[in-house]
Every structure is written in structure tokens, then in C-alpha cells.
Amino acid sequence: MDATPSLRTECCIAGGGPAGLMLGFLLARAGVDVIVLEKHLDFLRDFRGDTIHPSTLTVLDDLGLLEDFLKLPHDEVTELVGDVYGESVTIADFTHLDAPRPFMVLVPQWDFLDFIADRARALPNFSLRLGAKALGVIERPDDGAVIGVNVQTAEGGFAVHADLVVAADGRHTTLRGSAGLASEDLAAPIDVLWFRVPRDRADPRSQTGGSIRPGALLVTLNRGDYWQCAYVIPKGSLAALQAAGLDAFRDRVGAVAPFLVPGSSTLTDWDQIKLLSVQISRMPRWWRDGLLCIGDAAHAMSPVGGVGINLAIQDAVAASNLLTEPLREKRLTPEHLEAVQRRRDWPARVTQRAQIAIQNEVLAPVLAGTAAPAELPLPVRLLQRFAVLRRLPARLVGIGVRPERVETRAVSRQP
Ligand SMILES: Cc1cc2nc3c(=O)[nH]c(=O)nc-3n(C[C@H](O)[C@H](O)[C@H](O)COP(=O)(O)OP(=O)(O)OC[C@H]3O[C@@H](n4cnc5c(N)ncnc54)[C@H](O)[C@@H]3O)c2cc1C
């Protein structure tokens, strides 16, 4: 007889990222029993985006959480401004968006996740298991339907049996492969180097933004006493950079963003500079009987536009809108899971297509360039000249295509 301890729930979600936590919160709030498994012991991981877009602020508003969320230390960005070959260019203007808060919030992702997790923990039918790694799906022997997850913790293993298993375990998902579901990789010609440079809090320069110079592109996020830097490189070119040495790398950083020169002397070891391999992929089919993939597990996003967190949240909202009733009424079928893909596949595809176009048409030529162009590229000149055009990128980045609203209601249910 199998002696593995076993738990039972209505929905088991693997992954406590934006997608998994938000879905867990939404389902539990609407009366579904949920267990969220997160392999780490906390949310304090650095390789995360920091941008919460107007679409997510709208979701928080639907949930009555927006005012509390905005009490967290954060920055509000109404415009995206880039330094393009020395000229300041406003790329997106959020102020005209039809949203309760027409701005982008910059907040460390761990603060956002802690905020959602704290609200979810207050619900009796929500359980968050930290340090619990999903190892693979459990299938029913007779028909192969997914009926649970095997889990590993420092204290030992256990199984969770559930009416629905959700793989929200990110781009390196374990569950997707364990269930035999495929994913297609789409080309991403760039990687990102992720590092911190100290910032003097008295420094009047505080704006999060990006700088473009021939052969280089750097995004700097203001995190108070340090700049979180994302330096874009051609895919696979880290070894050549390392061979040229750290002095040369610091010089390159200083050439793109001279305000980083004093602080960049603290970069003394390549261990301080992490390689984030950019990946764009998507699953032809997001589901199997008893299993649904959402967020980066279903469609890994490029960091271009900083939209991945927000798309993951939109997936969670759509999934909760479509699955709450069937889960509560014990009538979930594969058709319900297919409906989630039908709703969210198109926005993911459109966004990925835009990211690929920007990577290939803008970023790759910038990185290959050795001299500034004689004049700024046409789209940049148009944005400079016609302020009204800045509303379009703001809409695409800030709201996205097919925005979701929370349609479920909070119900009280005894555990
Ligand atoms: C360099 C970089 C910068 C980015 N910047 C931005 C940005 O500024 N704004 C933005 O919106 N997006 C950004 N993104 C994209 C964004 O981070 C992702 O799209 C988003 O985090 C996806 O959310 P998710 O919940 O689907 O997955 P994830 O955030 O990856 O969360 C998955 C969670 O699952 C956990 N997990 C993994 N495997 C298991 C397992 N077997 N068992 C249990 N738990 C598991 C992980 O620990 C993690 O907590 C960036 C991406 C990169 C690579």
C-alpha cells in the first residue's frame, strides 16, 4: 500500500508567482478550496520584473485592494521616457488611459507577491505551502486524467489530490513536461545582464528609464538606494564580454549611462552580474483533462515592454472567471479548460508578436550598431513630433489586448 501522506483540495496550483498567487486568491475568495505550492521559502527573489501596469491596478480595484496596495512604498510612472542616442524621447504616455489609475507602478515584485499572499492567507479555504516543490502530476491509471501532484519538501514528500491542477510554475515549468505537454520556442535574439549599482538617495535623478547608444541598451529601475540595471546583449555573447574583462564592461555601462559611473566601481566580480536568458515560447495546447497551464508556463514572455507579470495576472483573472462555478459545482470538464486557452491565447500571441518585432527590428539593429544613425528612426521621430501617438504604446503596454475584469464574487465558506 502507498504510504505517502496525501491532501485533498479542489484546486492545487504549482507556483507562487503572479499567476499562481493571484489565481489562488481569486478562487479562494470565491469559495473554492485552494492549495498553492511554492518551491521557495519566500518571495525574495531578484530576477523578477517590478512593473504593475494599469490593467493590474484595475484588477486590484475590482477586488477593493487598490488603495491598500498603493500604501506600499512605490513609484508612479506616468510616462516612459528613453534616452535615444542622447535625445530624450517620450515613448508612452499613460495619462490618457481609461483606467482607475492611469499610471504604471514600480514596486519590487516580492512586495506585490507578499501583498497578495497576505490577503489570500486571511481566507479560510486558502493554503500556501512554501518550500514545497511540485515534482510531477499524478494521473488516474484508467484514463490518464490528471488528478493530483507529487510534492517534495525538506521534511519529506506528500501528494495533493485535486479536481484541478494548475501549472503556474513559470518558464522552467516542471509540471508541463511531467504531463507530456509540448511548448514551442520562438526565437529571442537577446539576453539580459541583471545587476545593481548603488544610488545616492540624494541624487535628483530618480526616473526609471532606458538609454540607447550604438551597440548598447540599458534599462535602469530606481529601487531607492540602488539602480537595478538590465543591460541587453546579443544572445550568447556573455562569454566574449567576460573575456574582455570587467573594466571593459564597466566602461560600456558608463558610456550608455554616465550617471552610473561612480557606483559601477562596486562591480568587482562577474558573480554580481547575472545572465537572464530571454525566452519566448508558447504551448500549442495549454491543458489536459484535470490540468491547466497559465502565465509563463503557458507562454514565456520576453522582458520587452515589461508585460509578463500583467499577462500572468490577466490569465489568472480569466481562469477564475471561467472556472470558479464549475469547480464549486463539481462539474469541471476539459471544455472549461479549453475555454481559458481560447480566451487568453490570442492576447499572448499578439503580445509575443509585438515583442518579437521590437527585438528584431529595434533591439538587434541597436546592438549591432557601431555608430549613432544620422537621424533617429522614423517611429521615434513620429513619437517626438506627435504627442498623441504616445497613447498607442501606452495602451498596448499598460492595458494590453483583451483586458480582463474580475467577474466572481467574494463568498464566505467554512473550511
Ligand atoms: C529579466 C526579466 C525581466 C522582466 N521584467 C519584467 C517587468 O519589468 N515587468 C513584467 O511585467 N514582467 C517582466 N518580466 C516577465 C515576468 O517576470 C514574467 O512574465 C512573470 O513573472 C510570469 O509570472 P508567472 O507567475 O507565470 O511565473 P513566475 O513569476 O516565474 O512564477 C513561477 C513561480 O513558480 C515557482 N516554481 C517553479 N517551479 C516550481 C515547482 N516545481 N514547484 C513549486 N513552485 C515552483 C517559482 O519559484 C516562482 O515563484 C521579466 C522577465 C525577465 C526574464
The ligand as an ORCA input file, in Angstrom:
! r2SCAN-3c Opt
* xyz 0 1
  C      14.938     39.738    -16.994
  C      13.449     39.777    -16.923
  C      12.835     40.962    -16.575
  C      11.449     41.045    -16.579
  N      10.866     42.221    -16.280
  C       9.533     42.314    -16.253
  C       8.913     43.527    -15.878
  O       9.566     44.535    -15.565
  N       7.551     43.542    -15.828
  C       6.803     42.452    -16.149
  O       5.563     42.534    -16.106
  N       7.375     41.288    -16.491
  C       8.729     41.194    -16.541
  N       9.309     40.006    -16.859
  C       8.463     38.837    -17.126
  C       7.844     38.336    -15.820
  O       8.819     38.190    -14.808
  C       7.118     37.004    -16.040
  O       6.391     37.038    -17.240
  C       6.147     36.745    -14.872
  O       6.858     36.696    -13.669
  C       5.397     35.439    -15.090
  O       4.633     35.138    -13.950
  P       4.285     33.615    -13.590
  O       3.543     33.668    -12.303
  O       3.674     32.966    -14.759
  O       5.696     32.905    -13.400
  P       6.882     33.208    -12.378
  O       6.913     34.643    -11.989
  O       8.094     32.637    -12.991
  O       6.487     32.387    -11.088
  C       6.591     30.979    -11.073
  C       6.714     30.575     -9.616
  O       6.701     29.160     -9.559
  C       7.693     28.708     -8.647
  N       8.034     27.346     -9.078
  C       8.757     26.973    -10.148
  N       8.803     25.633    -10.246
  C       8.093     25.168     -9.197
  C       7.763     23.859     -8.747
  N       8.193     22.766     -9.408
  N       7.021     23.724     -7.633
  C       6.580     24.816     -6.937
  N       6.879     26.075     -7.321
  C       7.610     26.245     -8.445
  C       8.807     29.718     -8.815
  O       9.658     29.734     -7.680
  C       8.025     31.019     -8.987
  O       7.759     31.632     -7.742
  C      10.679     39.910    -16.889
  C      11.297     38.694    -17.211
  C      12.672     38.630    -17.230
  C      13.334     37.339    -17.599
*
